Amino acid sequence: MGSISPDVEDLAEELTLNESYRLLANAPIGVYLSSPEGRFLYTNKAMAQMLGYASSQELVASIHDTASQLYARTHDRELFVRILEEKRQMVHHDSVS
């Protein structure tokens, strides 16, 4: 019976996370992560470019309330948050900003 050392398992997990991050960061579509309160925690470069910002950092620093600053209909974000709280996922939903 063989075993894998915890160090190798940790390294494999870290590499998987790094690959996932790289895929999101370089995706050709806008990707973001926001807090329940509506602040951006992360955006990729495509999201920043879509919204006219030079960098992701500039976008994150500029938007303080995604509901009022980005959504055409502020209640859409409230609906998204409610669905995520209830179902823990969102499939086939979109919003027009």
Backbone as ProteinMPNN parsed JSONL, in Angstrom:
{"seq_chain_A": "MGSISPDVEDLAEELTLNESYRLLANAPIGVYLSSPEGRFLYTNKAMAQMLGYASSQELVASIHDTASQLYARTHDRELFVRILEEKRQMVHHDSVS", "coords_chain_A": {"N_chain_A": [[0.848, -1.168, 0.0], [0.604, 2.153, -0.892], [1.367, 5.593, -0.159], [0.71, 9.106, -0.247], [2.637, 11.853, 0.497], [1.737, 14.45, 2.813], [2.832, 16.908, 2.017], [3.108, 16.697, -0.765], [0.441, 16.372, -1.471], [-0.551, 18.852, -0.614], [0.872, 20.526, -2.342], [-0.169, 19.694, -4.813], [-2.826, 20.505, -4.503], [-2.452, 23.265, -4.281], [-1.401, 23.846, -6.823], [-3.598, 23.206, -8.416], [-5.43, 25.154, -7.545], [-4.018, 27.443, -8.35], [-4.049, 27.082, -11.127], [-6.801, 27.252, -11.601], [-7.237, 29.903, -10.832], [-5.653, 31.199, -12.767], [-7.061, 30.554, -15.093], [-9.467, 31.965, -14.657], [-8.49, 34.591, -14.418], [-7.505, 35.063, -16.962], [-9.651, 34.712, -18.614], [-11.754, 35.302, -21.461], [-14.075, 36.589, -20.973], [-15.962, 38.757, -18.795], [-15.343, 38.382, -15.388], [-16.207, 38.293, -12.005], [-16.002, 38.647, -8.421], [-17.962, 39.33, -5.702], [-18.71, 40.869, -2.54], [-21.277, 40.009, -0.11], [-22.379, 42.449, 0.533], [-22.04, 43.95, -1.714], [-19.608, 44.921, -2.675], [-16.834, 44.842, -4.891], [-14.646, 42.132, -4.751], [-12.887, 40.855, -6.323], [-11.967, 41.169, -9.725], [-11.581, 40.17, -13.107], [-9.272, 40.977, -15.8], [-10.69, 41.287, -18.209], [-13.247, 42.016, -17.329], [-12.73, 44.51, -16.192], [-11.908, 45.91, -18.494], [-14.273, 45.767, -20.025], [-15.851, 47.513, -18.616], [-14.566, 49.869, -18.923], [-12.22, 50.454, -17.502], [-8.737, 50.796, -16.702], [-7.408, 48.819, -15.322], [-7.882, 45.872, -13.281], [-7.529, 46.422, -10.6], [-8.047, 49.16, -10.467], [-10.768, 49.18, -11.107], [-11.873, 47.687, -8.944], [-11.241, 49.428, -6.853], [-12.812, 51.599, -7.51], [-15.559, 50.988, -7.586], [-18.054, 50.873, -5.267], [-20.529, 50.0, -4.593], [-22.055, 47.62, -6.135], [-24.702, 47.142, -6.903], [-26.013, 49.676, -7.179], [-24.203, 51.05, -8.787], [-23.61, 49.546, -11.049], [-25.645, 47.775, -11.963], [-28.41, 47.815, -14.159], [-30.947, 47.485, -13.283], [-31.45, 47.68, -10.031], [-32.655, 45.844, -8.352], [-32.1, 43.397, -9.479], [-29.605, 42.481, -8.537], [-30.195, 42.036, -5.854], [-32.003, 39.941, -6.158], [-30.278, 37.989, -7.275], [-28.496, 37.583, -5.111], [-30.265, 36.565, -3.196], [-31.082, 34.156, -4.463], [-28.608, 32.818, -4.547], [-28.115, 32.555, -1.787], [-30.184, 30.831, -1.062], [-30.014, 28.583, -2.849], [-27.34, 28.108, -3.229], [-26.054, 28.196, -5.624], [-26.017, 29.516, -8.966], [-27.612, 29.242, -11.97], [-27.911, 29.761, -15.403], [-28.672, 32.503, -15.369], [-28.718, 35.949, -16.05], [-27.729, 39.402, -16.279], [-28.4, 42.72, -17.256], [-26.202, 45.288, -17.488]], "CA_chain_A": [[0.0, 0.0, 0.0], [1.382, 3.376, -0.98], [0.738, 6.809, 0.359], [1.245, 10.365, -0.752], [2.934, 12.703, 1.648], [0.91, 15.667, 2.892], [3.456, 17.995, 1.26], [2.771, 16.508, -2.173], [-0.992, 16.665, -1.582], [-0.691, 20.31, -0.503], [1.387, 21.104, -3.581], [-1.146, 19.406, -5.868], [-3.977, 21.382, -4.271], [-2.043, 24.632, -4.613], [-1.296, 23.938, -8.28], [-4.964, 23.215, -8.937], [-5.973, 26.483, -7.27], [-3.323, 28.4, -9.215], [-4.556, 26.893, -12.485], [-8.157, 27.811, -11.618], [-7.092, 31.358, -10.807], [-5.129, 31.614, -14.064], [-8.156, 30.461, -16.059], [-10.375, 33.096, -14.421], [-7.799, 35.855, -14.689], [-7.287, 35.213, -18.399], [-10.878, 34.414, -19.36], [-12.119, 36.379, -22.381], [-15.337, 37.173, -20.513], [-15.847, 39.418, -17.503], [-15.567, 37.544, -14.211], [-15.985, 39.042, -10.769], [-16.438, 38.12, -7.136], [-18.343, 40.467, -4.86], [-19.152, 40.556, -1.183], [-22.738, 40.089, 0.028], [-22.76, 43.86, 0.624], [-21.976, 44.551, -3.034], [-18.286, 45.449, -3.046], [-15.997, 43.913, -5.637], [-13.49, 41.545, -4.087], [-11.993, 40.472, -7.411], [-12.44, 41.185, -11.11], [-10.499, 39.873, -14.041], [-8.936, 42.086, -16.695], [-11.769, 41.46, -19.191], [-14.33, 42.755, -16.668], [-12.283, 45.904, -16.102], [-11.947, 46.489, -19.839], [-15.678, 45.911, -20.417], [-16.424, 48.656, -17.915], [-13.797, 51.064, -19.245], [-11.142, 50.705, -16.547], [-7.414, 50.398, -17.176], [-6.955, 47.616, -14.624], [-8.799, 45.283, -12.307], [-7.356, 47.136, -9.331], [-8.754, 50.437, -10.59], [-12.2, 48.879, -11.03], [-12.203, 47.305, -7.565], [-11.144, 50.631, -6.018], [-13.796, 52.605, -7.924], [-16.949, 50.563, -7.394], [-18.312, 50.616, -3.853], [-21.849, 49.372, -4.477], [-22.342, 47.112, -7.476], [-26.137, 47.253, -7.22], [-26.374, 51.015, -7.657], [-23.243, 51.586, -9.742], [-23.45, 48.719, -12.243], [-26.857, 47.105, -12.437], [-29.453, 48.671, -14.74], [-32.074, 47.311, -12.35], [-30.78, 47.338, -8.772], [-33.273, 44.678, -7.717], [-31.504, 42.177, -10.027], [-28.56, 41.998, -7.632], [-30.874, 41.499, -4.674], [-32.524, 38.637, -6.566], [-29.138, 37.083, -7.398], [-28.011, 37.262, -3.768], [-31.269, 35.695, -2.571], [-30.977, 32.834, -5.091], [-27.371, 32.196, -4.078], [-28.276, 32.178, -0.384], [-31.106, 29.699, -0.972], [-29.639, 27.416, -3.644], [-25.884, 27.999, -3.202], [-25.536, 28.281, -6.986], [-26.89, 30.219, -9.899], [-27.444, 28.676, -13.301], [-28.735, 30.36, -16.463], [-29.164, 33.838, -15.022], [-27.852, 37.033, -16.476], [-28.218, 40.729, -15.959], [-27.932, 43.758, -18.16], [-25.649, 46.412, -16.73]], "C_chain_A": [[0.897, 1.235, 0.0], [0.65, 4.54, -0.354], [1.42, 8.02, -0.273], [1.475, 11.266, 0.442], [2.037, 13.934, 1.634], [1.494, 16.825, 2.097], [3.104, 17.907, -0.217], [1.294, 16.816, -2.396], [-1.241, 18.171, -1.52], [-0.23, 20.997, -1.785], [0.4, 20.888, -4.727], [-2.366, 20.304, -5.735], [-3.64, 22.823, -4.649], [-1.938, 24.825, -6.125], [-2.669, 23.983, -8.931], [-5.601, 24.58, -8.726], [-5.323, 27.535, -8.163], [-3.815, 28.294, -10.65], [-5.962, 27.466, -12.605], [-8.103, 29.331, -11.643], [-6.63, 31.873, -12.169], [-6.225, 31.585, -15.122], [-9.129, 31.625, -15.901], [-9.728, 34.419, -14.805], [-7.666, 36.112, -16.184], [-8.521, 34.901, -19.24], [-11.229, 35.586, -20.27], [-13.45, 37.044, -22.039], [-15.119, 37.811, -19.151], [-16.225, 38.486, -16.372], [-15.318, 38.406, -12.985], [-16.491, 38.263, -9.571], [-16.776, 39.332, -6.292], [-18.783, 39.975, -3.496], [-20.678, 40.586, -1.139], [-23.24, 41.535, 0.085], [-22.643, 44.59, -0.714], [-20.667, 45.199, -3.416], [-17.538, 44.392, -3.843], [-14.865, 43.421, -4.751], [-12.428, 41.184, -5.122], [-12.698, 40.707, -8.741], [-11.266, 40.781, -11.992], [-10.31, 41.055, -14.989], [-10.054, 42.349, -17.702], [-12.925, 42.253, -18.593], [-13.968, 44.236, -16.584], [-12.366, 46.584, -17.465], [-13.378, 46.716, -20.309], [-16.29, 47.17, -19.828], [-15.593, 49.929, -18.081], [-12.681, 51.413, -18.282], [-9.826, 50.168, -17.089], [-6.934, 49.1, -16.536], [-8.048, 47.11, -13.691], [-8.739, 46.038, -10.985], [-8.103, 48.465, -9.345], [-10.265, 50.225, -10.476], [-12.617, 48.564, -9.601], [-12.192, 48.526, -6.654], [-12.255, 51.632, -6.312], [-15.244, 52.254, -7.619], [-17.154, 50.174, -5.938], [-19.65, 49.934, -3.617], [-22.28, 48.901, -5.861], [-23.804, 47.279, -7.858], [-26.469, 48.617, -7.813], [-25.437, 51.542, -8.741], [-23.143, 50.788, -11.044], [-24.737, 48.144, -12.815], [-27.853, 48.116, -12.99], [-30.696, 48.635, -13.853], [-31.488, 46.82, -11.03], [-31.383, 46.108, -8.108], [-32.743, 43.363, -8.294], [-30.446, 41.616, -9.087], [-29.173, 41.402, -6.377], [-31.428, 40.11, -4.968], [-31.392, 37.62, -6.666], [-28.637, 36.646, -6.027], [-28.98, 36.312, -3.078], [-31.196, 34.276, -3.151], [-29.726, 32.11, -4.602], [-27.467, 31.757, -2.622], [-29.141, 30.935, -0.25], [-30.562, 28.44, -1.638], [-28.139, 27.151, -3.691], [-25.256, 27.958, -4.59], [-26.508, 29.063, -7.849], [-26.579, 29.699, -11.293], [-28.412, 29.37, -14.25], [-29.408, 31.666, -16.05], [-28.191, 34.852, -15.594], [-28.504, 38.353, -16.127], [-27.657, 41.706, -16.97], [-27.447, 44.919, -17.313], [-25.743, 47.669, -17.542]], "O_chain_A": [[1.83, 1.339, 0.796], [-0.543, 4.464, -0.061], [2.548, 7.947, -0.76], [0.601, 11.418, 1.297], [1.627, 14.403, 0.572], [0.747, 17.642, 1.557], [2.832, 18.925, -0.854], [0.931, 17.445, -3.39], [-2.046, 18.703, -2.284], [-0.868, 21.939, -2.255], [0.16, 21.798, -5.521], [-2.884, 20.808, -6.732], [-4.451, 23.516, -5.265], [-2.348, 25.863, -6.646], [-2.878, 24.72, -9.894], [-6.246, 25.108, -9.632], [-6.007, 28.422, -8.676], [-3.981, 29.312, -11.322], [-6.284, 28.102, -13.609], [-8.842, 29.97, -12.392], [-7.154, 32.869, -12.668], [-6.312, 32.488, -15.953], [-9.568, 32.208, -16.892], [-10.356, 35.264, -15.444], [-7.711, 37.262, -16.622], [-8.428, 34.835, -20.466], [-11.025, 36.74, -19.895], [-13.894, 37.956, -22.738], [-14.19, 37.442, -18.432], [-17.293, 37.874, -16.388], [-14.343, 39.156, -12.927], [-17.3, 37.343, -9.698], [-15.973, 40.258, -6.177], [-19.173, 38.821, -3.325], [-21.308, 41.134, -2.044], [-24.385, 41.813, -0.27], [-23.096, 45.728, -0.837], [-20.614, 45.955, -4.387], [-17.592, 43.204, -3.526], [-14.205, 44.214, -4.078], [-11.23, 41.204, -4.837], [-13.899, 40.465, -8.86], [-10.107, 41.023, -11.657], [-11.09, 42.008, -14.978], [-10.34, 43.504, -18.019], [-13.524, 43.079, -19.282], [-14.792, 45.105, -16.868], [-12.844, 47.713, -17.57], [-13.672, 47.741, -20.924], [-17.136, 47.815, -20.448], [-15.883, 50.948, -17.454], [-12.237, 52.561, -18.247], [-9.807, 49.198, -17.846], [-6.146, 48.365, -17.131], [-8.997, 47.821, -13.362], [-9.76, 46.264, -10.335], [-8.719, 48.848, -8.35], [-10.957, 51.005, -9.822], [-13.601, 49.111, -9.102], [-13.044, 48.646, -5.775], [-12.602, 52.435, -5.446], [-16.067, 53.146, -7.415], [-16.506, 49.257, -5.435], [-19.876, 49.354, -2.555], [-22.804, 49.679, -6.659], [-24.112, 47.532, -9.023], [-27.138, 48.698, -8.844], [-25.835, 52.396, -9.533], [-22.641, 51.305, -12.041], [-24.888, 48.043, -14.032], [-28.111, 49.147, -12.37], [-31.397, 49.635, -13.701], [-31.075, 45.665, -10.927], [-30.69, 45.402, -7.376], [-32.912, 42.314, -7.672], [-30.395, 40.406, -8.863], [-28.714, 40.369, -5.892], [-31.335, 39.209, -4.135], [-31.535, 36.495, -6.185], [-28.381, 35.461, -5.809], [-28.553, 35.351, -2.439], [-31.244, 33.301, -2.401], [-29.779, 30.923, -4.28], [-26.954, 30.698, -2.261], [-28.863, 30.075, 0.585], [-30.636, 27.353, -1.066], [-27.711, 26.088, -4.141], [-24.056, 27.713, -4.72], [-27.673, 29.244, -7.495], [-25.431, 29.716, -11.737], [-29.589, 29.542, -13.935], [-30.579, 31.894, -16.352], [-26.981, 34.626, -15.614], [-29.669, 38.412, -15.733], [-26.551, 41.521, -17.476], [-28.202, 45.469, -16.51], [-25.33, 48.734, -17.082]]}, "name": "protein", "num_of_chains": 1, "seq": "MGSISPDVEDLAEELTLNESYRLLANAPIGVYLSSPEGRFLYTNKAMAQMLGYASSQELVASIHDTASQLYARTHDRELFVRILEEKRQMVHHDSVS"}
